[in-house]
């Protein structure tokens, strides 16, 4: 899943203004780590899609026992296989992962151990949760850039999940239109090779993560500027998906737009991980990320509960992502202004130090 790469972005230990020693090299490593994570996720997802398509084709949907309530095989077979994969992952996490209790920047080992012991009390845990949320909320209110970042990430990820819900019925609709035009297209869920199509999506995601690395490292582009391009391209792809394709001779145009959107997904998560690492303070990062999920889930629920058609959902998503691109332009300008102010302040300090050195030299000569 691409969301794992966004959680990796939350582990960045840079401070909010990015002024720590060697921050360019540090963010280069962060960019590479996020890109490799997305790349690796895509490779696994490609094989998962091919496996899902194979087991769905080679098994038949059959009832379990005498009741028709539970079934297995057929288009349910990929879900049956995923149960085993989840069990294996759960066992590995239980054996290999350690609990991350978190700590403040100025905590020493003794304080951290005391905090871990205190979290065993329910009242203490409750107070810590309230204090953490209050600190995160205060940080949001005092930094408009974090608010902009949260709105942008909620808009993109929320409408990405809407795409996840609707790409399968959309493909069936495109194939049905293709069949009506006499091109021999499929007209139901069982005839569309969803596993293979999902694998092509993941190939595009992998390509997006690689393109992201080229733009950031070789072309030396800023992450906030590349994100503007990604949001604009994603909005254009969703607009194409939401168009009227009944008059098209084939479904190649909306399908190509779907692959273009997945390319944007592959670029988005490393970019957003970098931006979150730069703007969101480490101390309140987990709580702020959880606050970001509130509007994200609200967007998905509104889209699903209003019973929009597939085309309407894609068109609305395109409109909101266009708005997200506008907010990203504003955020990029604010980040450029902040870097300019930091450079001017640094330059003023250096000039003052040089003047002090010149004054001391004149006094010594006199």
C-alpha positions as CSV (number, residue, x, y, z in Angstrom):
1,X,0.0,0.0,0.0
2,X,1.3,3.5,-0.8
3,X,0.2,4.7,2.6
4,X,3.1,3.0,4.2
5,X,5.5,5.3,2.5
6,X,3.6,8.3,4.0
7,X,4.1,6.8,7.5
8,X,7.7,6.6,6.7
9,X,7.7,10.3,6.0
10,X,6.5,10.8,9.6
11,X,9.7,9.3,11.0
12,X,11.8,12.2,9.7
13,X,13.7,13.7,12.6
14,X,14.4,17.1,11.1
15,X,13.2,20.2,12.8
16,X,10.4,22.3,11.5
17,X,12.5,25.0,9.8
18,X,14.9,22.6,8.2
19,X,17.9,24.5,9.6
20,X,19.7,21.6,11.2
21,X,23.3,20.7,10.1
22,X,23.5,19.2,6.7
23,X,19.7,19.4,6.1
24,X,20.1,19.1,2.3
25,X,21.9,15.8,2.6
26,X,19.4,14.6,5.2
27,X,16.4,15.4,3.1
28,X,18.1,13.8,0.1
29,X,18.3,10.6,2.2
30,X,14.6,11.0,3.2
31,X,13.6,11.5,-0.5
32,X,15.5,8.3,-1.5
33,X,14.0,6.3,1.4
34,X,10.5,7.3,0.6
35,X,11.0,6.7,-3.1
36,X,12.5,3.2,-2.5
37,X,9.6,2.4,-0.1
38,X,7.0,3.3,-2.8
39,X,9.1,1.4,-5.4
40,X,9.2,-1.7,-3.2
41,X,5.5,-1.5,-2.4
42,X,4.7,-1.3,-6.1
43,X,6.7,-4.3,-6.9
44,X,4.9,-6.4,-4.2
45,X,1.6,-5.0,-5.4
46,X,2.3,-6.0,-9.0
47,X,2.9,-9.6,-8.1
48,X,-0.1,-9.5,-5.8
49,X,-2.3,-8.3,-8.6
50,X,-1.1,-11.1,-10.9
51,X,-1.6,-13.7,-8.2
52,X,-5.1,-12.4,-7.5
53,X,-6.1,-12.6,-11.2
54,X,-4.7,-16.1,-11.5
55,X,-6.5,-17.5,-8.5
56,X,-9.7,-15.8,-9.5
57,X,-9.6,-17.4,-13.0
58,X,-8.6,-20.9,-11.9
59,X,-11.1,-21.4,-9.1
60,X,-14.8,-21.4,-9.1
61,X,-17.2,-19.7,-6.7
62,X,-18.5,-22.5,-4.5
63,X,-20.5,-22.5,-1.2
64,X,-18.9,-23.6,2.0
65,X,-20.9,-26.4,3.6
66,X,-24.6,-26.8,3.1
67,X,-25.4,-23.1,3.5
68,X,-25.1,-20.6,0.7
69,X,-24.3,-17.9,3.1
70,X,-20.5,-18.4,2.9
71,X,-18.6,-18.9,-0.3
72,X,-15.1,-19.2,-1.5
73,X,-13.2,-19.3,-4.8
74,X,-13.9,-17.3,-7.9
75,X,-13.7,-13.5,-7.5
76,X,-13.5,-14.2,-3.7
77,X,-10.3,-16.2,-4.0
78,X,-8.0,-13.1,-3.8
79,X,-9.5,-12.3,-0.4
80,X,-9.0,-15.8,0.8
81,X,-5.3,-15.7,-0.2
82,X,-5.0,-12.3,1.6
83,X,-6.0,-13.9,4.9
84,X,-2.9,-16.0,4.9
85,X,-0.7,-13.0,3.9
86,X,-2.2,-10.9,6.8
87,X,-1.6,-13.8,9.3
88,X,2.1,-14.0,8.2
89,X,2.5,-10.2,8.5
90,X,0.9,-10.2,11.9
91,X,3.2,-12.9,13.2
92,X,6.3,-11.1,11.8
93,X,5.2,-7.8,13.4
94,X,4.6,-9.6,16.8
95,X,8.1,-11.2,16.7
96,X,10.2,-8.4,15.1
97,X,8.6,-5.0,16.0
98,X,9.1,-3.2,19.3
99,X,6.7,-0.7,20.8
100,X,7.5,3.0,20.0
101,X,6.5,5.0,23.1
102,X,7.8,8.3,21.7
103,X,9.7,11.0,23.5
104,X,10.3,14.7,23.5
105,X,13.4,16.1,22.0
106,X,14.9,16.9,25.4
107,X,14.0,13.7,27.1
108,X,16.8,11.5,28.5
109,X,16.7,7.8,29.0
110,X,15.6,8.0,32.6
111,X,12.7,10.3,31.8
112,X,11.6,8.1,28.9
113,X,11.6,5.0,31.2
114,X,9.5,6.9,33.7
115,X,7.0,7.9,31.0
116,X,6.7,4.3,29.9
117,X,6.0,3.2,33.5
118,X,3.4,6.0,34.0
119,X,1.5,5.0,30.8
120,X,0.3,1.9,32.6
121,X,-2.1,4.1,34.6
122,X,-5.4,4.8,32.7
123,X,-5.7,8.3,34.1
124,X,-2.1,9.2,33.1
125,X,-2.6,7.8,29.6
126,X,-5.8,9.9,29.3
127,X,-4.0,13.1,30.4
128,X,-1.1,12.4,28.0
129,X,-3.5,11.9,25.1
130,X,-5.4,15.2,25.9
131,X,-2.1,17.1,26.3
132,X,-0.8,15.6,23.0
133,X,-3.9,16.7,21.2
134,X,-3.9,20.1,22.7
135,X,-0.3,20.6,21.7
136,X,-1.0,19.4,18.2
137,X,-4.0,21.7,17.9
138,X,-2.0,24.7,19.2
139,X,0.7,24.0,16.7
140,X,-1.8,23.9,13.8
141,X,-3.3,27.2,14.8
142,X,0.1,28.9,15.1
143,X,1.5,27.8,11.7
144,X,-0.8,28.4,8.6
145,X,1.6,26.3,6.5
146,X,0.7,23.2,8.5
147,X,-3.0,23.9,8.0
148,X,-2.5,24.2,4.3
149,X,-0.5,21.0,4.2
150,X,-3.2,19.2,6.1
151,X,-5.9,20.4,3.8
152,X,-3.9,19.4,0.7
153,X,-3.1,16.0,1.9
154,X,-6.7,15.3,3.0
155,X,-8.0,16.4,-0.4
156,X,-5.6,14.3,-2.4
157,X,-5.8,11.2,-0.2
158,X,-9.5,11.4,0.3
159,X,-10.2,11.5,-3.4
160,X,-7.5,8.8,-4.0
161,X,-9.7,6.5,-1.8
162,X,-12.7,7.6,-3.8
163,X,-10.8,6.4,-6.9
164,X,-10.1,3.1,-5.2
165,X,-13.8,2.6,-4.6
166,X,-14.9,3.5,-8.1
167,X,-12.2,2.3,-10.5
168,X,-13.7,-1.2,-10.8
169,X,-17.3,-0.1,-11.7
170,X,-15.8,2.5,-14.0
171,X,-13.9,-0.1,-15.9
172,X,-17.0,-2.2,-16.2
173,X,-18.9,0.8,-17.5
174,X,-16.2,1.7,-20.0
175,X,-16.1,-2.0,-21.2
176,X,-19.9,-2.1,-21.5
177,X,-19.8,1.1,-23.7
178,X,-17.0,-0.6,-25.7
179,X,-19.2,-3.6,-26.2
180,X,-22.2,-1.5,-27.3
181,X,-20.0,0.1,-30.0
182,X,-19.3,-3.4,-31.4
183,X,-15.7,-3.7,-30.3
184,X,-16.2,-6.9,-28.4
185,X,-15.7,-5.4,-24.9
186,X,-16.6,-7.0,-21.7
187,X,-19.9,-6.1,-20.0
188,X,-19.7,-7.6,-16.5
189,X,-17.3,-7.9,-13.5
190,X,-16.3,-11.5,-14.3
191,X,-14.9,-10.7,-17.8
192,X,-12.7,-7.8,-16.7
193,X,-9.1,-8.8,-15.7
194,X,-9.0,-6.7,-12.6
195,X,-5.8,-8.3,-11.3
196,X,-3.8,-7.6,-14.4
197,X,-5.2,-4.0,-14.6
198,X,-4.3,-3.5,-10.9
199,X,-0.7,-4.6,-11.8
200,X,-0.5,-2.0,-14.5
201,X,-1.6,0.6,-12.0
202,X,1.2,-0.5,-9.7
203,X,3.7,-0.3,-12.5
204,X,2.7,3.3,-13.1
205,X,3.0,4.0,-9.3
206,X,6.5,2.5,-9.5
207,X,7.3,4.7,-12.4
208,X,6.0,7.7,-10.5
209,X,8.3,7.1,-7.6
210,X,11.3,6.8,-10.0
211,X,10.3,10.0,-11.8
212,X,10.0,11.7,-8.5
213,X,13.7,10.8,-7.7
214,X,14.8,12.1,-11.0
215,X,13.1,15.4,-10.6
216,X,14.3,16.0,-7.0
217,X,17.9,14.8,-7.3
218,X,19.0,15.1,-10.9
219,X,16.9,18.2,-11.8
220,X,17.3,19.7,-8.3
221,X,13.6,20.8,-8.2
222,X,11.9,21.7,-5.0
223,X,9.4,19.2,-3.5
224,X,6.8,21.9,-3.1
225,X,7.0,22.9,-6.7
226,X,6.9,19.3,-8.0
227,X,3.8,18.7,-5.9
228,X,2.0,21.5,-7.8
229,X,2.5,19.6,-11.0
230,X,1.4,16.3,-9.4
231,X,-1.9,17.7,-8.2
232,X,-2.6,19.4,-11.5
233,X,-1.9,16.2,-13.5
234,X,-4.1,14.2,-11.0
235,X,-7.0,16.6,-11.4
236,X,-6.7,16.4,-15.2
237,X,-6.7,12.6,-15.1
238,X,-9.8,12.5,-12.9
239,X,-11.6,15.0,-15.2
240,X,-10.9,12.7,-18.2
241,X,-12.2,9.7,-16.2
242,X,-15.4,11.7,-15.4
243,X,-16.1,12.6,-19.0
244,X,-18.7,11.2,-21.3
245,X,-17.1,8.2,-23.0
246,X,-20.2,6.6,-24.6
247,X,-19.4,8.0,-28.0
248,X,-15.8,6.8,-27.9
249,X,-14.9,3.8,-30.1
250,X,-12.7,2.3,-27.3
251,X,-12.1,2.8,-23.6
252,X,-8.4,3.6,-24.0
253,X,-8.7,7.3,-23.0
254,X,-10.2,6.8,-19.5
255,X,-8.0,3.8,-18.9
256,X,-4.9,5.8,-19.8
257,X,-6.1,8.5,-17.4
258,X,-6.4,5.9,-14.6
259,X,-2.7,5.0,-15.2
260,X,-1.8,8.6,-15.2
261,X,-3.5,9.1,-11.8
262,X,-1.6,6.1,-10.4
263,X,1.6,7.7,-11.7
264,X,0.7,10.8,-9.6
265,X,0.1,8.6,-6.6
266,X,3.6,7.2,-6.9
267,X,5.0,10.7,-7.0
268,X,2.7,12.1,-4.3
269,X,3.6,10.0,-1.2
270,X,7.4,10.7,-1.3
271,X,6.8,14.4,-1.9
272,X,4.3,14.7,0.9
273,X,6.6,12.8,3.2
274,X,9.3,15.3,2.6
275,X,7.0,18.3,3.1
276,X,5.6,16.8,6.3
277,X,9.1,16.2,7.6
278,X,10.0,19.9,6.9
279,X,6.9,21.5,8.3
280,X,5.4,19.4,11.0
281,X,7.3,19.4,14.4
282,X,8.6,16.0,15.5
283,X,7.1,16.3,18.9
284,X,3.4,16.6,17.7
285,X,3.8,14.8,14.4
286,X,1.7,11.7,15.2
287,X,-1.2,13.7,16.7
288,X,-1.2,16.2,13.8
289,X,-1.3,13.3,11.3
290,X,-4.3,11.9,13.1
291,X,-6.0,15.3,13.0
292,X,-5.4,15.3,9.2
293,X,-7.4,12.1,8.9
294,X,-10.6,13.6,10.2
295,X,-11.3,15.7,7.0
296,X,-9.9,12.8,4.9
297,X,-12.5,10.4,6.2
298,X,-15.2,13.0,6.0
299,X,-14.5,13.5,2.3
300,X,-14.8,9.7,1.6
301,X,-18.0,9.4,3.6
302,X,-19.7,12.3,1.9
303,X,-18.9,10.9,-1.6
304,X,-20.1,7.4,-0.7
305,X,-23.3,8.3,1.3
306,X,-24.6,10.7,-1.4
307,X,-24.8,7.9,-4.0
308,X,-23.0,9.8,-6.8
309,X,-22.5,8.2,-10.1
310,X,-19.0,7.1,-11.1
311,X,-18.7,10.0,-13.6
312,X,-20.0,12.5,-11.0
313,X,-17.5,11.3,-8.4
314,X,-14.6,11.7,-10.7
315,X,-15.7,15.1,-11.8
316,X,-16.1,16.3,-8.2
317,X,-12.7,14.8,-7.3
318,X,-11.1,16.7,-10.2
319,X,-12.7,20.0,-8.9
320,X,-11.4,19.5,-5.4
321,X,-7.9,18.5,-6.6
322,X,-7.8,21.6,-8.7
323,X,-8.5,23.5,-5.5
324,X,-5.7,21.5,-3.8
325,X,-3.3,22.6,-6.5
326,X,-4.2,26.2,-5.8
327,X,-3.5,25.7,-2.1
328,X,-0.2,24.1,-2.9
329,X,0.8,27.1,-5.0
330,X,0.1,29.3,-1.9
331,X,2.0,26.9,0.3
332,X,5.0,26.9,-2.0
333,X,5.1,30.7,-2.0
334,X,5.0,30.8,1.8
335,X,7.9,28.3,2.0
336,X,9.9,30.3,-0.5
337,X,9.3,33.5,1.5
338,X,10.3,31.7,4.7
339,X,13.6,30.5,3.1
340,X,14.3,34.0,1.8
341,X,13.7,35.5,5.2
342,X,16.1,32.9,6.8
343,X,18.7,33.6,4.2
344,X,18.4,37.3,4.8
345,X,18.7,36.9,8.5
346,X,21.7,34.6,8.1
347,X,23.4,37.1,5.7
348,X,22.8,39.9,8.1
349,X,24.4,38.0,10.9
350,X,27.4,37.2,8.8
351,X,27.8,40.8,7.7
352,X,27.7,41.9,11.4
353,X,30.3,39.4,12.3
354,X,32.6,40.6,9.5
355,X,32.2,44.2,10.6
356,X,33.0,43.2,14.2
357,X,36.1,41.4,13.0
358,X,37.2,44.5,10.9
359,X,36.6,46.8,13.9
360,X,38.7,44.5,16.1
361,X,41.5,44.5,13.5
362,X,41.6,48.3,13.2
363,X,41.8,48.6,17.0
364,X,44.7,46.2,17.1
365,X,46.5,48.1,14.3
366,X,46.0,51.4,16.1
